[in-house]
Amino acid sequence: MKKIPSRLLFSTLAATLFISFSSPVEAAWIERTNPGIFDWSDIVYVSDGSKIVAVENGVGYLFISSDDGATWSTSTSAGVRNWRAVDASSDGTVIVGAEQNGPIYTSIDGGATWTVASTAGSRFWNDVAVSGDGTKLAAVFGTSGVTGYVLTSTDGGATWATSTAVGQYSSYDITASDDGTIVAVTAHNGPIVTSSNGGATWATSTGAGVRQWNQIDSSADGTSLVAVVGGNNHIYISGNGGVSWATSTNAGARGWLAVTVSADAEFIAAADSDGYIYTSDDGGATWSAAIEAGERPWYGISVTANGAKVAAIDYFGEEGAGGYIYTFSSVIDTAPTVTTGDASLVERTAARLGGTIIAVGSPAPTTRGFTYGTTAAYGATTTESGTFSTGAFLADISNLNCNTTYHFTAYATNDVGTAYGSDTIFTTSACASSGGGGGGGRSRSRSNIATAPTTPAVMATTTLVLPVAPQLVGSTIPITSLSNDEAARQLLIQLILLLLQNRGTVLTNGAVTQASTTVLLVSRLNPVPNSDLEAGMRGPLVRDLKEILIRANRGPRALRLLRIDTGDIFDSFTAMAVAEYQRSVGLPATGYFGPLTRAKLRSEGF
């Protein structure tokens, strides 16, 4: 991906330094004093930018940061070693570290645990390379006066093969394409050699020449290569996998030691071993000195796949006693992208709204929700706070008018601003039914009688196990059976109230027995009413609803229905008990008994 050229850049013109940047970016190099001052030997910023891994030379540790270098953790399980090189898969799950004059170590859990790649042997390792998925590894060894080979693995480091076809060189650095098929190696005081089949066969890149090569890096597809030469020399770039090379003279002749490129090789950063870091946003055509990072003995540098984040290491520091890690980010601040979904679970006075964040922008949204109203001017807003990523979200709204069309739109807000989805509409359910007009144009008043259920009642057997109050043991309640008449229904309510108040146990013959006796209570259970019910209505369906709410027993409002029997009237106590149940199951607590509440009760077996 081509990096958006809004990085804080420095350029030299007529011996004057100019700074160019684009608002709202506030990019800067940051000196990371945590984890401390060390003789750093290598660093990698994983491709997706989620992790930085750095290793120190001498007797030291491997360090990992998951917040762009702000904080670091020490991978103590990897051990205290003379680390030489490190690389990682695209997401940082697989990490490979090489110990100088020691073995190669691999981790498949982001550095939590480690395995010794024993078949690779203990050698003077110079560098390692890891494919994007972490399955293919390559490593080079050798030093001045000691020649070495390239080793490759196709099983994550379990087994290794020595690629003798490349020849023996005092190899210095290695890079690989994202799929691990294209590999390129620089030889110190030698040539650049490349392979297009994962190291099976090799070709000498004669166009680059024999030089004091240091580091090399490649684009994600391996077609673009950038290599640097130490001493007073230049940066070399190839756009065809090493067949031919061009000298990037605009960067100047310097003591180049390290180089890194983005996935598309449009962004390049190269480090002078005793000077500045230089960056290019156009594939090496023009260069700028990162003056803000300072003039230091830079030793290693790494960039994310999109070229937006860079990490570099200072080997000696200003006093020659070790240096710090430095990071840079040029992530563009952008608003999120949001789409509006559909309204669901629409009732007379409530509905559930849906939306999706399809792109978080930068930084991540901290607020999301919906605006809604009877016109596109909206007027009401829901708000949810947090740190949000991409994905769908919902909000329940209530206190709506029945039989009314509403407009709504989803939104998400970050530091840049608020983004909205498209305007979407829904219509609430019809208002409560009213009688039709009679002859002569006279109209009848609205009926508030809840009609009888069309589904027949059923008999159910319920097992109750309740402790018994001592004073009730041995007493008898004169109930031998429960019929379907109204008197039996009232008696059942009183019986349930007795159980709740006295915490007793009742047998089917009415005898109260010792504590924790299992009994069978046979009762007539009416089905969930099919009609919508609201305050002011009355009838057998209202009574059925009350009994269901009592059986559901979601809190004190339901118990109040037991203690204060108002018959078949949908009064304020009934509305409060409905709202109590709605809150308990995550529905809008409207107190109105509609399709949403009806469906939930049925799903719970009522």
N, C-alpha and C positions, 0 to 999 in steps of 0.2 A: 504494500500500500504506500502511496506517495505521501510523505509527511507534509502536513500543512505548513508552509514556510512562514510561521509567525514566531519562531524562536528568537530569543534575545540574542542578536548577532553583533559581532564587532568586525569592522572592516577598516582597512588601511587605505587612505586616499590622501595623496600629497603630504605624507608624513603626519597626518592628523587622524586620530581615532574617532570614528563616528559610531553611535549606538542607534540601531533601528529596532523598533518593536511595535506590535499591534495591540491595542487595547481589545479585550480586558485582560490580556495575559500579563501576569507578574512573575516572570521566570527569573531564576537566579541560581548560581552555583552555591551549594550549601556544604560547609565543612562539617562532616559527621564525627564529632568528638567521641560519640559512643559507637563502636565498642572500645575505642582507644587508639593509642599510637603503637603501630607495629611495623615490621618490615614486610609489608604486603607483597605477595608474589603473584596473585592472579585474582580476577574478579569476573563474574558473569551476571548480567541482568537478564533473567529468563525472558523469552520472546514475548509472552503475554503481559509482562510488566508486573506480575504478582509477587515476584521474589528476587532478591539479590543474594548471591552467595559469594563470599570472599574467603581467601585462605592466606595465612601468614607463613613466611619463611622462618627457618630456624625451628625452635621447639615451640610450636603454637597450635592453635585450634582452627577449626572451620566455623565461620560465622554466617548466620542467615538473618535476613530482614524481610518482613512481609508488609512493610509500610513505607516503601521507597527510601529506606535508610534512616528513618526517624528513630527506630529502636532496633536492637539486634539481640539475637539469642545465640548462645554458644552450643554447638553440636558436640557436647562432651562425649557422646557415644562413639564418635569417629576417632577419638583419641588425640593426644598431644603428639604432633608429628612435624616433620620437616616438609610441609606441604609445598608442592611445586606448581600444580595446575588444577583447575576445576572447570567443569562444564555441566550443563543441565538440559533436560528436555524442555519443550516449549512451555509447559505449565509448571515446571519445577518439581514435579513428582519424582522424577529420576535425577539423581545427582551423582556425578562421578568425580572423585578426587584422586590425584596421583601424588605419591610421596617420593621425594627425591631420594634415590638410593634405597627405595622400598617398594612395596606393592601398590596396586591400584585398588581403591575402595569404591563400592557402589551402594547406593541407597535407593529403594523404590517407594519410600514413604516420606519423601520430602526432607530427609535428613534425620528422621527419628531413630532409625536403626541402620546398621551398615554391615556389608558383607565383603570379605577379602576376595578379590578376583585372583585366586592363587595360580590359575593356569597362565596368567600373563607374566608371572615372575616378578622378581624385585630388580629394578633397573634404575638408571639415571633418567627418569622420565622428564621430558620437556613440556609436553602438552597433551591434552585429551580433547576429543570432539564427540558430541552426542547428537543423534538424530532427533527430530522433533518429537517422535513418540517414545524415545528412550530405549529402543530395542537394538539399534546399531551404534557401536562404539568404535572409535579409532584412537590410537595413541602413538606417539613417537618418542624415541629415546636416543641418547647420544649427547656428547658434549665436545668441546674443543679437544682434539687429540684422541677422542673415543668415538668411533663410528657406531651407528645403530640402524635399526630397521623400523618399519611401520607395522604395528599389530592391529588387527581388526577383529571385532566380535559382532555376530548377528543375533545373539541371544541374551542381550543385556549384560554381558560380561561374564557369563557362566563359562564359556569356552572362548579361546583366542587362537587366531591363526597369524603366523609371521609372514608378512608379504615381502619375500626376498626379491621379487621381481623389480622392486623399486630401486634396489641397490643399497649400498651402505653409505650413509652420510652422517656427519655430525648434525643431525636434524634439529630444527629449532621450533617450528610451529606447525600446526595442522588445523584445517577447517573442513567442514562438510556441509553439503546441501541439507535441506530440511528432511528429505527422505533418506539421506545417508548414502546415496548412490555415487555422488560426485565428491571426490576428496582431493584436496590440494595440500601440498607440504612444501615448506621452505627449508632449504639446507643452508646452514651457516657457512659462508664462503663456498657456496655451491649453487646449483640451479633450483628452479621451482619445478616440481613434478606433480602430475595430475593423474587421476583415475576416474573413469566414467562408469565403472562397474563395481563400486564399493571396495576397491583395492585388489581386485583379481589381476588386473594388468595395469601398467603405468606408462606414461609418456613424459618425456622431458620437454618442458616448455622453453625451447631454445630462444624464443623471442624476448624473454625476460632477461636472459644473460646470467652469468655467474657473478654473484654479488654477496655482500655481507648481509643476507636477508635476516630480518627479524620476524615480526608477526605478519599473518595473512588472514583475511576473512572473506566470506562469500555471501552472495545474495541467497535467498531461500531456495531458489531453483538451481543454484550453483553455476549459472552462466556468467555472472559478474564476479570478478575477483579483484581484491585490492591488497597489495603487499607493500611493506615499507622496508627501507634499508637504513642501517645505522651509519654513523659517521656524518660527513657533510654530503648528503645525498637526497634523493627525491622519493615521491610516492608514485607507485606504478599501478595502472588500472587495466584490466582486461574485461571486455564485454562479450567474449566468446569462449569462456571456459578455459582460458590460458593459451589459446592458439596464438594470439597476437596481443601485444601490450603497448600502452601509451604512457608517456611520462607526464605526470601532472606537475608542471613547472610552476604553476601559479601558487602552490603551497610553499614553494621555496626549498632550498637545499638545507636540510637540518639533520639532527641526530635522531631520526625517527625510530621509535622503539615499539609502539603499539598502534593498532588500528582496529576499527569496528565499523560495520555497515548495517543499514536497515534491511528489511526483507527484500525491498526492491532496489537496493543499492543507490537510491537517490540521496540518502543522507549518509555521509561518511564523517567519522571523527578520528583524527590521528594525533598521537601524543609525542611531543619532543622530549627526549630523555633528560634534557636540561633546558626547558623552555616552557612554551605554552601548549595548550590543546588547540588544535585547528579543526574547524568544522566546515562542511560543504553541504548545501541543500540541493545541489543540482548535479549530483553524480561526479563531483570532482572538477567541474569547470571553473568554479570560483570558490575561494576559501576566506574564512574569517577567523581571527584569533580570539579565543575565549579569555580575554584579559581578566575578567572577574574571577576566574578559577585560580589565577595566579601563575607565576613562573616557578615551576617545581620540577623535581626529578621524576616525571611521570613514568610509570612502569607498566600499567595495564589499563584498558578501557573497554567498556561494553555498552551496547545500546539495545533497546527493545525493538521488536519487529517493525513497529510503526515509526521508529526514529524519534519518538517524543520524549523518551527518558534515557539519560546517560549516567553511568557510574564509572569513576576512575579512581586509581590508587596512586598515592605518593609513596615511593619506596623508602627514601632516606629521611624525608622531612627537612625542615629548615636547619636543624642542628645536627643532622646526620645520625639521629637516634630513632629513626622510624617516622612514619607519616600517618596521615589520616585518609579516610575514604571521602570522596567528594561526589555529590549527586546533582543532577540538573533535570528539570522537567519543563517542557513547553506545551503541556496539555492545554488545548484551547477550551476556555469556558464557554459552554453552549447550553441553551435551554433544553429541557427534555422534550420528547415527542409522545403525544398521548392520542388515543382514539377512544371514542365513546361507544359503549356496547349497547345492549338492550336492557329494558326494564323487565323484571320478572316478579313473580309472586305478587301481582297487582291485585289489591283489594279495594274496597270502597274508600278507605282512608289511609292506606299504606302501600308501599311498593319497595322493591329492592332494585337499586341502580347498579349498572356494571360499566367498567372502563378498563383500559389496558395501557400501561406504560410500555411503549415499544422501543424506546431509546432513552437512556437515563440522562444523556448529556454530561456535562461536567461543571461543577461537582454533582454528586448524586442528589436526587430530589429529597427534600426533608418534609414536604407537605403534599398531600394528595386528597382528592375528594371530588365532590360534585356541586354544581350550582343548578338550581331548579326553580321553576315558577310557572305560572299560567301563561306567560308570554316569553319570548326569547330574551327579554330583559332580565329574566330569572328573579332574583331577589332573596332567595334562601340559599344557604351554603352548608355543606358538611365538610368537616376537617379531620384529617388523620395525620398525626405527626410521627416522625421516625426517620430512618434512612432507608430509602426504597430502591430496589433494582427493577429490572424489567419484569412484566407479568401482569396478570389480571387482578383487579381489586373490586370490592363491592361496598355498598353502603345502604342500610335500611332507613327509609324515611317514613314519617307518620304525620298525623294531623292534616291529611289532605282532604279535599272536598270530593264527595262521591260524584260519579258521572261527569268528570271534568278532565279536559285535556291539559297535560303538563309538558313543558319543555325542560330538558336537562342536558348538561354537557359535563364530561369528565375533565379534570385538570390536575396538573402536577407542578410544583414550584421548587426551584433551586435558587442559588445565589444570583444567577443571570436573570431569571424572571419566571413568569408563569405561562405554561403552554396549555391550550385547551383543545379538546376534541370537537367533533362536529355536533351541531344541534340535533337532538333526537326527541321524539315525543312518545307519550303513552297516555292512555285514558283510564281513569279509575273505574271500578265496577259501578253498576247502576245503583241508584239510591233504593231504599227500602220500598217495597211495592205498595201501591195505594189503589183504592177501588176505582172502577171506571164510572163515567158519568151516567146518570139515569135518564129516564124520559123527561122531556120538557126542559132539558138543559140543566137540571139540578145536578150538582156534584156531591158525591158522598165523601164523608171524612175518611182519612187514612185509617185502615184497620191496624191495630196493634196486637192482634191475636196470632200467635205462632201456631201454625197448623200441625196436626198430628203427623208423626213419622210414617213414611210409606214402607220402611223396612221393618218387619216384625221383630219384636223383642226376643231375646234369647235367654235361656237359663245357663248360668255359669257356676262352676264349683271352685271356690277359692280356699287355699290352705293358709291358715293364720297360726303363727307361733308367737305368743305374747306372754310376758311375765304377768302374774296375777297379784293384785293387792291382797295381803293376808286376810283382811276383814271380809273378802268376798268368797274365800275358799269354802266350799260346801253349800253355798246359797244356790237358789234356783231362779231362773228367769222363765216365766211361763210362755215359752214359745216352742211349739212342736213342729211347725212348718211355716214356710213363707209362701203365700199365694201371690197372684198377680193383681189383687185388688188394691185400691188406694190405701186402705187401712194397713195392709201388710207393708206397703212401701214406706209409710210413715213410721211403722214399727222398726223397719230395717234401719232407717236413719237414726232413730233413737238408740238402737242396738250398737251401731257403729260409734255413736257418740259415747256410749257407755264404755266401749272398749278403749277408746282414746283417752277418756278421762280417768278411768280406773285401772287401765293397763291390765285387763283381765282376759281370760280365754273362755270362749263359749262353745259348747258342743251343739250338735244339731238338735239334740233334745232339750237344749236350754240349760244344762247343768254347768255351773262354773266349777272348774277343777283346779288341781294343784298347778304350780308355776310351770311355764314352758311346755304345757301340753299342746300337741299338734291337733287341731280341730278342723273340721270341714264346715264352712259356712256357705250354704246354698242360697243364692239370691237371684232376683230377677234383674238382669243388666240390659238396659236399653242401649241401642246403638247410638253412635255420634249423630246428632241432628244433621239433616241434609240442608237445612235452610240457614241463611244468615240471621243472626240474632243481635239485638242491640238494646240499649237502655230504653225502658218504657214499654217493651213488648211483654206479653204474657201468654201462658198456655202450657200444654204438656211438654212441648219441646224445651221450654225454659227450665222446667223442673228436671227433665232428663239431663240437660247441660249441667245443672247444679250438682246432680248426683255424680256425674262423671268427674267434675272438678273436685268433689269430695274424695272420690276414689283415687284421683291423681295425687292429692294431698301434697301440694308443692309449697305449703307454708301457712302462716296464720290466717290469711284471707280465706282459704278453703275451710279451715276449721271454724271460722266465724259463720260460714254458711250452715254448718252443723248446729251451732249454738243459737243462731238467730234464723229461724225458719220463716221466710216471707212467702212461702207458697210458690205459685207459678209466675211471680212477677220478676222481670229482669230489672232489679233495683241496683243501687250504687254498690251494695255488697257483692252482687254478682259480677258487676263490671270490674271491681277491684280483684276478685278471684280470677277472672279471665286474664287480666293484665299480669297478675302474679304468675300464672301458668306460662303466658307468652314470654315473660322475662326468663323463666327457668329453662326454656328451650331455645333461646336466642332469637325470638321474634320481636317485632316492634310491639311494645306494651301499650296497645291502643284501647284495650277493654272491649273491643268490638269482635264478635265471633263471626269470622268470615272463612273463605276457602282455605287460607293459609293455616289458620289455627285448626280448622276441621281436619285438614290433611295430616297435620302433625299428630293430632290425637289418634287418628286411625293408624298411623305408622307405629305408634307406641302400643297398639293392641286394644284400644278402647272402642 
